[in-house]
Amino acid sequence: MSDEGVLEKPILDVKDIQEYLGIGRGQAFNLANSGEFHVVRIGRRIKIPTNSFLGWLNGSK
C-alpha cells in the first residue's frame, strides 16, 4: 500500500505510522504512547484515528 493509501484508512495502527513516517518500530510505539495524538487501546493493540494523526502531523493537537 502506498503512503497515500495508508492515510485513506479511517483507523491506523502503529505499523502504518511507522511506514508512513519512515521510522523504526520502537520509535513508532514511543510516538503512539507519547500522548501527542489520540489513540485507542483495544487490549494490547493500539489504534490511531487517521484524523487525529493528521492533525498532529499538521501541527494542531
C-alpha positions as CSV (number, residue, x, y, z in Angstrom):
1,M,0.0,0.0,0.0
2,S,1.3,3.4,-0.9
3,D,1.8,6.2,1.7
4,E,-1.3,8.0,0.4
5,G,-3.3,4.7,0.6
6,V,-2.4,4.4,4.3
7,L,-4.0,7.8,5.1
8,E,-7.2,6.8,3.3
9,K,-7.9,4.3,6.1
10,P,-10.1,5.7,8.8
11,I,-8.1,3.9,11.5
12,L,-4.3,3.4,11.5
13,D,-2.2,1.1,13.5
14,V,1.4,1.6,14.7
15,K,2.8,-0.2,11.7
16,D,1.0,2.3,9.4
17,I,2.6,5.2,11.2
18,Q,6.0,3.5,11.2
19,E,5.8,3.0,7.4
20,Y,4.4,6.5,6.6
21,L,7.0,8.4,8.7
22,G,9.9,6.0,7.8
23,I,10.8,5.4,11.4
24,G,11.6,2.3,13.4
25,R,9.1,0.1,15.3
26,G,10.3,1.3,18.7
27,Q,10.1,5.0,17.7
28,A,6.6,4.4,16.3
29,F,5.4,2.8,19.6
30,N,7.1,5.6,21.6
31,L,5.3,8.2,19.5
32,A,1.9,6.4,19.9
33,N,2.5,6.3,23.7
34,S,3.6,9.9,23.9
35,G,0.2,11.5,24.2
36,E,0.8,13.7,21.2
37,F,-2.3,12.5,19.5
38,H,-5.4,10.4,20.4
39,V,-5.0,6.7,20.4
40,V,-7.5,3.9,21.2
41,R,-6.2,0.8,23.1
42,I,-8.0,-2.5,22.5
43,G,-6.3,-4.9,24.7
44,R,-2.7,-4.7,23.7
45,R,-3.4,-3.3,20.3
46,I,-3.1,0.4,19.6
47,K,-5.3,2.1,17.0
48,I,-5.0,5.7,15.9
49,P,-7.8,7.6,14.2
50,T,-6.4,9.0,11.0
51,N,-7.8,12.5,11.6
52,S,-6.0,12.6,15.0
53,F,-2.7,11.6,13.4
54,L,-3.1,14.1,10.5
55,G,-3.9,16.9,13.0
56,W,-0.7,16.1,14.9
57,L,1.3,15.9,11.7
58,N,-0.1,19.3,10.5
59,G,0.8,21.0,13.8
60,S,-2.5,21.0,15.6
61,K,-3.4,18.9,18.6
